[in-house]
Amino acid sequence: MAVSSKEINNILSEYFNIIDLYFGSIKHHLGKDEDSHIDLATHMARYPLVSDLIIDAIDDIDEQINDFWQKNLKLVVEYVKQQDSLKCLYSGDISPVILENFVKRSAFYIDTVILADPIYNLTLFQKQIILDRKYYLQKLIRHVFNIWKLKDLALLDSPHKVILILPINLHLVNQEDRNGLIATADQNLAAYVGRVLDVKLESGEACLDYLEKETTADGLFKQFKHPELLPRVFASQESFQEFLTDFSNTGKFAKFKEKESVGWDFGIYLRSQFIRVQEHKYFCEKLVAEPIYDYELPWFFFNYEMGGVDMDAAIATALQSEKFNWISKVPLSAITVMRAENKLEYMRSVLRQGVTDLKAKKDKDLIVVGEQVEANLKDAFAKQDSEIGVLQAQVNKIVRKDIPITSAGFFAGFIPPPYGTVVSLLFAGRDIKKSLSEKAALEKTINQKNKNFINLLLRSYERKD
């Protein structure tokens, strides 16, 4: 039996009710700025008494969210599978840094953005390894309200949901498949590190043992015989050192072993990325969705292991790059406008011009795809401006030429010969009415074009500087 959009809305409404139940008391402190969820999380976690009270109040949220998904997961997954549409499954952070901007960049190319439930992942899994309770609270509030801010869009009544929330975690995979995914990740890890270091490594465990010997970032960096195989952020010794310092010395997470080294930390990071790739690939296949990322590191490892991605995944991810920051200025309501105008397929056809699966797979850094998408948008903007210009010129012609001439003839009808040309009052009046009607129709068309989604994008692009 087909699952209806109304049923999914009821489930999503229940999800947001859980947020209300546990975080309703601080909801009114959420500001209007795009990063207000980050500010709220930081402020709440800083107050000793308040933060302790909140932590105690949300202590059983893990049980609540687990029960919720036990009841609803199967139905939501079935709905996703039934959707004959372009779906993208996000991976990267717990949720995108500013979800609103991520969705703005995604939703005029993708039918549905699928997000991993931050409450599920944080309360059932990360809570177990986070040592700092205030840090845990900060992360939870930040990601919960990141999604809360898009409640109206999530509940928008449309043929395809703009946003869907699902529990996405390797622990949801059956034991046999999970073991297989982890084994594949470890094999790929050993092969990758072996290529970078130019050594032979038989297993993931051997890889960690080898890396563990390096106790300094400088020493580890000198081991890289093929640094061109590393992400760009690891390309220089300085940036590599900065990354390792940030990753290794947080002091907020439980350690895997009593004594860890820089090399061990780096190995654990790489292993987590290769496992994430397997997890993301698995759920993309299950949900018939394309992968989408919003920052380089997880994208690099997915792209590396998959040997490149197809056109839709490349375009969707390219839109998250820095050169498209201007899209963040588009009002969120513009997505509603676009869906109401059924312009999604038009936007896809615009952005796909000149992009092929083969080109996308070869473009490891999304530079070529991003440049092509930008050029396609500029062409669409130029066409939009041209169309509005032509229509405006027609309006000007009617105002400046047709109406004055007809009006002159109309008034000349009151003047008997030989003082003027006699024009039939009936036909002259009809001409004026026709001209005014044409002018009104053209102005309506111009107004519609000014309000349509592509023009909202154009105005944001013009203001990008």
Secondary structure, 3 states (H helix, E strand, C coil): CCCCHHHHHHHHHHHHHHHHHHHHHHHHHCCCCCCHHHHHHHHHHHCHHHHHHHHHHCCCHHHHHHHHHHHHHHHHHHHHHHCCCCEEEECCCCCCCCHHHHHHHHCCCCCEEEEECHHHHHHHCHHHCECCHHHHHHHHHHHHHHHHCCHHHHCCCCCCCCEEEECCCHHHCCHHHHHHHHHHHHHHHHHHHHHHHCCCCCCHHHHHHHHHCCCCHHHHHHCCCCHHHCCHHHCCHHHHHHHHHHHHCCCCECCCCCCCCHHHHHHHHHHHHHHHHHHHHHHHHHHCCEEECCCHHHHHHHHHHHCCCCHHHHHHHHCCCHHHHHHHHCCCHHHHHHHHCCCHHHHHHHHHCCCCHHHHHHCCCCHHHHHHHHHHHHHHHHHHHHHHHHHHHHHHHHHHHHHHHHHHHHHHCCCCCCCCCCCCHHHHHHHHHHHHHHHHHHHHHHHHHHHCHHHHHHHHHHCCC
